[in-house]
């Protein structure tokens, strides 16, 4: 294994921080999901307080109609005080909602900064880097897979949703006048980061928010009761029975929508110009409507915009699975899962085909084992390691990879390669090519590629894939996306 410092590069740290800003469990409680947990825990009590204060106002308003002129001044003072208390209470709640909204928007802008480039090619590269880094920072074995994947899946899904949006718009497969109008408005002028950009602000950010908030309702106490039980000790990642699952989905959906309208509301206008304020409120209302439409349509998307959430959600649930039977070598089966959904009429064929054309069969950051070729383009008598590091493969079964080993030696400056089906050990026909090699030779290959050979010599001698998270834990191995010379293998 490559020597060097174990840790996180500047970029990997930025991705980890972004993941934690979306979903974390800390004493500070400063993530999107922790904001929602605090809101749901307080919402019922706060609604009770608001009702009491409103009743006080009504009480004094009624008394105004009943008291004598002599007592009117006292009632008027009491009414003004009750109204002030109600207004102060509502202002405090609005301020809390504005803080939550501003935080969420900042997270979405930071996601865009990490995966949106100046050109299409740069956007694809940055998106591959972000998706791959999330995957490679996630453990592939041990007890903490589910908890880690639970944290990471929201960011991963959000990036996939963005790229699926681009693809469906480019292919003219997204029939939505609002999105198309905003896209055309953005194309008409080059906007800098500080200016209002119709497509970014009115479409991309609401989509990112929808991807993050899609199951935020699962933070509600009623949902947590199902997931964790009355004593809070049940395994939240267990397989729920049908009644529990249906109840959880209903609660999560209902409370997610409620959180958008009540827990976040509309962003606050900070200027003092009436026309500008009216425009701001109009745009904010339209953005909230877009967000709600996305969340509602994701339940039964058919061929509509709900697929922008639904299909990435299914993909992410496989690639960053929270199930107890997680098996790393099954990740490439995500394409089969989606295709079977199409066959059953559950998923949109157009949306599934579009997403798989973006990701290919092999997820970003997946560890590929393959048979290299010599200078005469002949297969060699060994296998090497590579990592999937590129989106939009020409053939969905032939991943765009970064070569990690060469001559069975880890090589930081390795080249890139497109790995053919015939030489990718994930496929049986490739493994068959190496069956003629002796067991001693295969053990020798394994001994050079793994760091703890004695512990791992019982691994399959012809591995379908390899686990690259240990390799990626070394800082100098974390830049897999700089420019390399590509070759076919």
Protein Blocks (a to p, Z undefined) as FASTA:
>chain_A
ZZddedddfklmmmmmmmmmmpccdfkopafklmmmmmmmmmmmmmmmmmmmmmmmmmmm
mmmmmmcfklmmmmmmmmmmmmmmmmmmmmmmmmmmmmmmmmmmmmmmmmmmmmpcfbfk
lmmmmmmmmmmmmmmmpcfedjklmmmmmmmmmmmmmmmmmmmmmmmmmnopaccfklmm
mmmmmmmpccdfkbccfklmmmmmmmmmmmmmmmmmmmpmklmmmmnojnopacfkbccd
fklmmmmmmmmmmmmmmmmmmmnopaddfbfbfklmmmmmmmmmmmmmmmmmmmmmmmmn
ojamklmmmmmmmmmmmmmccbfkbcfklmmmmmmmmmmmmmnomacfklmmmmmmmnom
bdghiacddddddfkopacfbdcddddfbehifblklccdddfbgghiacfkbccddddf
klmmkbmklmmmmmmpcfklmmmmmmmmpmblmlmmmgcfbdfbdcfklmmmpmklmmmk
bccddddZZ
